[in-house]
Amino acid sequence: MLLRHFLVAIGILLLAQVTVHVDAQQSSTVQYSDSEFSGDPDEPRRHTRVTNPATLSGPEAEAIYHDLAPAMEATFSLSPSAIARDYRAWSRFNTAPYRSATHGQRFINNYANAVGAAYGRHEDAGVLPVGAILVKDSFTVTDDGMVEAGPLFIMEKMDDGFNYVTGNWRYTLVLADGAVYGQTLGDGAQRVEYCISCHLAAQVQGADHIFFVPEAFRLP
C-alpha cells in the first residue's frame, strides 16, 4: 500500500513537471487534475466543458500529445484497469488529436484492440464483436496556454444479455490519476449514465452505439 501511494505521488510529479509547447513563443506546464464534472459529481449530466479551448493544427496537437503521453502512461499504469495500462500498444485510428465537442472540448485520440479492429472501417464497421474495446484518451489545451491531462473513456463489448439499453457495451471512465470513476453495472455506475444516453444517438443513426473519427483526421 505504501509503495502504491509512493508511485501515485511520482506519477503526479511527472504530470506536473512535463513541459509542452503550444507555439514557438509560448510554453505551458502540464497540470494534474482529478477532473471535474457538471452538476452533481456523483450523477453528472455530461462531461465538463472547457470554456476557452485552444484552436490547434493537427501537427501542433500531435506535438503536445507526444510530450504529454509519457506522463499519462505513468499514471495510467497505476490504474486497477488493465485497459488503462495497455491501450497505448493498440492501434490508433486518428492521424492527430482532435477537439471533441462531445467530450467537453478536450483533444482526444481513438484506440481499439485487435478484436475491435473493424472500428477502422468507420461507418462500415457494422456490429463489433464481443471482446472489442474502444478507448479515447484526452487532454485539455486552453487559449491561455494551459495543458492538462484528461480522463480515459473506455467502451467494452460484453456478452449478450449484459445490458440491452447499452447494446451490451460497458462504459468505464478512468481519471487522469488512474482511478476508476465509474463503470456500467459496477462501482459508480450512476457516474457514467450520461455516456449511455449520448451513445444511444449513434444507435438511432444505425451504428453500434459508436461514433467515428472525423473525416479530416482519419487514417489514409
C-alpha positions as CSV (number, residue, x, y, z in Angstrom):
1,M,0.0,0.0,0.0
2,L,2.8,2.4,0.9
3,L,4.5,1.5,-2.4
4,R,1.3,2.3,-4.4
5,H,1.0,5.7,-2.6
6,F,4.6,6.4,-3.5
7,L,4.1,5.5,-7.1
8,V,1.0,7.7,-7.3
9,A,3.0,10.6,-6.0
10,I,5.7,10.0,-8.6
11,G,3.1,10.0,-11.3
12,I,1.6,13.2,-10.1
13,L,5.0,14.8,-10.1
14,L,5.6,13.6,-13.7
15,L,2.4,15.2,-14.8
16,A,3.3,18.5,-13.1
17,Q,6.8,18.7,-14.5
18,V,6.4,17.9,-18.1
19,T,6.6,21.0,-20.3
20,V,5.0,21.2,-23.7
21,H,4.9,23.9,-26.4
22,V,1.7,25.4,-27.8
23,D,3.6,27.6,-30.2
24,A,7.0,28.9,-30.8
25,Q,6.7,31.8,-28.4
26,Q,4.8,30.2,-25.5
27,S,5.3,27.1,-23.3
28,S,2.8,25.6,-20.8
29,T,3.2,23.4,-17.8
30,V,1.1,20.3,-17.7
31,Q,-1.3,20.4,-14.8
32,Y,-2.6,17.4,-12.8
33,S,-6.3,17.2,-12.1
34,D,-8.8,14.6,-10.8
35,S,-11.1,16.2,-13.4
36,E,-14.5,17.9,-12.7
37,F,-18.0,17.3,-13.9
38,S,-21.1,19.4,-14.5
39,G,-23.7,19.3,-11.8
40,D,-23.7,16.6,-9.0
41,P,-20.3,14.9,-9.1
42,D,-22.0,11.6,-8.2
43,E,-24.6,11.9,-11.0
44,P,-23.0,14.1,-13.7
45,R,-25.2,15.2,-16.6
46,R,-22.3,15.4,-19.1
47,H,-18.5,16.0,-19.3
48,T,-17.3,19.3,-18.0
49,R,-16.8,21.6,-21.0
50,V,-13.6,23.6,-21.5
51,T,-14.7,27.2,-21.7
52,N,-11.7,28.5,-23.6
53,P,-10.3,25.6,-25.7
54,A,-7.3,26.4,-27.9
55,T,-7.5,26.1,-31.7
56,L,-4.6,23.9,-32.8
57,S,-3.5,22.4,-36.1
58,G,-3.1,18.7,-36.3
59,P,0.7,18.9,-36.0
60,E,0.5,21.2,-33.0
61,A,-1.9,18.9,-31.2
62,E,0.3,15.9,-32.1
63,A,3.4,17.5,-30.7
64,I,1.7,18.3,-27.4
65,Y,0.4,14.7,-27.2
66,H,3.9,13.4,-27.9
67,D,5.3,15.3,-25.0
68,L,2.4,14.6,-22.7
69,A,2.0,10.9,-23.4
70,P,4.9,9.5,-21.2
71,A,3.4,11.2,-18.1
72,M,-0.1,10.0,-19.0
73,E,1.3,6.4,-19.3
74,A,3.0,6.7,-16.0
75,T,-0.2,7.5,-14.1
76,F,-2.5,5.2,-16.1
77,S,0.0,2.4,-15.4
78,L,-1.1,2.7,-11.7
79,S,-4.8,2.1,-12.6
80,P,-6.6,-1.0,-11.5
81,S,-7.9,-1.1,-15.1
82,A,-5.7,-3.3,-17.2
83,I,-7.1,-1.4,-20.3
84,A,-5.8,1.9,-19.0
85,R,-2.3,0.3,-18.6
86,D,-2.3,-1.4,-22.0
87,Y,-4.2,0.6,-24.6
88,R,-1.3,2.6,-25.9
89,A,0.1,-0.6,-27.5
90,W,-3.1,-0.9,-29.6
91,S,-3.9,0.7,-33.0
92,R,-4.7,4.4,-33.1
93,F,-7.2,5.4,-35.7
94,N,-6.7,9.1,-36.0
95,T,-3.8,11.0,-37.6
96,A,-3.6,13.6,-34.8
97,P,-5.6,14.5,-31.6
98,Y,-8.7,16.5,-32.4
99,R,-11.1,18.6,-30.3
100,S,-14.3,16.8,-29.4
101,A,-17.4,18.7,-28.5
102,T,-19.0,15.6,-27.1
103,H,-16.0,15.1,-24.7
104,G,-16.1,18.6,-23.3
105,Q,-13.9,20.3,-26.0
106,R,-10.9,18.1,-24.9
107,F,-8.5,16.8,-27.5
108,I,-8.9,13.1,-27.9
109,N,-7.4,10.0,-29.6
110,N,-9.2,6.9,-30.7
111,Y,-7.7,3.4,-30.0
112,A,-9.1,-0.1,-30.4
113,N,-7.8,-3.6,-29.5
114,A,-7.4,-6.2,-32.2
115,V,-10.9,-7.6,-31.7
116,G,-12.3,-4.1,-32.4
117,A,-10.2,-3.5,-35.5
118,A,-13.3,-3.1,-37.6
119,Y,-13.7,0.3,-35.9
120,G,-11.2,1.5,-38.5
121,R,-13.8,0.8,-41.3
122,H,-15.8,3.7,-39.8
123,E,-19.4,3.7,-41.0
124,D,-18.9,0.3,-42.5
125,A,-17.8,-1.2,-39.1
126,G,-21.1,-3.0,-38.5
127,V,-21.8,-4.5,-35.1
128,L,-18.5,-5.1,-33.3
129,P,-17.9,-8.5,-31.7
130,V,-17.8,-9.4,-28.1
131,G,-14.4,-8.5,-26.7
132,A,-14.0,-5.4,-28.8
133,I,-12.6,-2.5,-26.7
134,L,-12.5,1.2,-27.8
135,V,-10.6,3.8,-25.9
136,K,-10.3,7.5,-26.1
137,D,-7.6,9.2,-24.1
138,S,-7.8,13.0,-23.7
139,F,-6.1,16.2,-22.8
140,T,-7.0,19.9,-22.5
141,V,-5.3,22.8,-24.1
142,T,-6.8,26.3,-23.4
143,D,-6.3,29.5,-25.3
144,D,-4.2,30.9,-22.5
145,G,-1.7,28.1,-22.8
146,M,-2.7,25.7,-20.1
147,V,-2.2,22.0,-20.8
148,E,-3.9,19.3,-18.7
149,A,-4.0,15.5,-18.9
150,G,-7.6,14.3,-19.0
151,P,-9.7,11.2,-18.4
152,L,-9.7,8.0,-20.3
153,F,-13.0,6.9,-21.8
154,I,-13.5,3.1,-22.4
155,M,-16.1,1.1,-24.2
156,E,-16.1,-2.7,-23.9
157,K,-18.4,-5.0,-25.9
158,M,-19.7,-7.6,-23.4
159,D,-21.6,-10.8,-23.8
160,D,-25.2,-10.8,-25.0
161,G,-27.5,-10.1,-22.1
162,F,-25.1,-7.7,-20.3
163,N,-27.3,-4.6,-20.9
164,Y,-29.9,-4.3,-23.6
165,V,-30.0,-0.5,-23.3
166,T,-26.3,-0.1,-24.0
167,G,-26.2,-2.6,-26.8
168,N,-24.1,-4.7,-24.4
169,W,-21.4,-2.1,-24.2
170,R,-19.8,-1.4,-20.8
171,Y,-18.6,2.2,-20.2
172,T,-15.7,3.0,-17.9
173,L,-14.3,6.3,-17.1
174,V,-10.7,6.5,-15.7
175,L,-9.5,9.7,-14.2
176,A,-6.1,11.3,-15.0
177,D,-4.6,9.8,-11.9
178,G,-5.6,6.2,-12.9
179,A,-8.6,5.9,-10.5
180,V,-11.8,4.4,-11.9
181,Y,-14.5,7.0,-11.6
182,G,-17.4,4.8,-12.8
183,Q,-18.4,1.7,-14.7
184,T,-21.6,0.5,-16.2
185,L,-23.3,-2.0,-13.8
186,G,-20.3,-1.6,-11.5
187,D,-19.0,0.8,-8.9
188,G,-20.0,4.4,-9.6
189,A,-22.4,3.2,-12.4
190,Q,-24.5,6.4,-12.0
191,R,-21.5,8.5,-12.9
192,V,-21.4,7.1,-16.4
193,E,-25.1,7.0,-17.2
194,Y,-24.7,10.1,-19.4
195,C,-22.4,8.0,-21.7
196,I,-25.3,5.7,-22.4
197,S,-27.7,8.3,-23.4
198,C,-25.2,10.1,-25.7
199,H,-24.2,6.9,-27.5
200,L,-27.8,5.9,-28.0
201,A,-27.9,8.7,-30.5
202,A,-25.4,6.7,-32.6
203,Q,-27.6,3.6,-32.4
204,V,-30.5,5.6,-33.6
205,Q,-28.4,6.6,-36.6
206,G,-27.7,2.9,-37.4
207,A,-24.3,2.5,-35.8
208,D,-23.4,0.1,-33.0
209,H,-23.7,2.8,-30.3
210,I,-20.3,4.1,-31.5
211,F,-19.1,7.3,-33.1
212,F,-16.2,7.5,-35.5
213,V,-13.1,9.6,-36.2
214,P,-14.0,12.8,-38.1
215,E,-13.1,12.5,-41.8
216,A,-10.4,15.1,-41.6
217,F,-8.5,13.0,-39.1
218,R,-9.0,9.5,-40.5
219,L,-6.0,7.4,-41.5
220,P,-5.4,7.2,-45.2
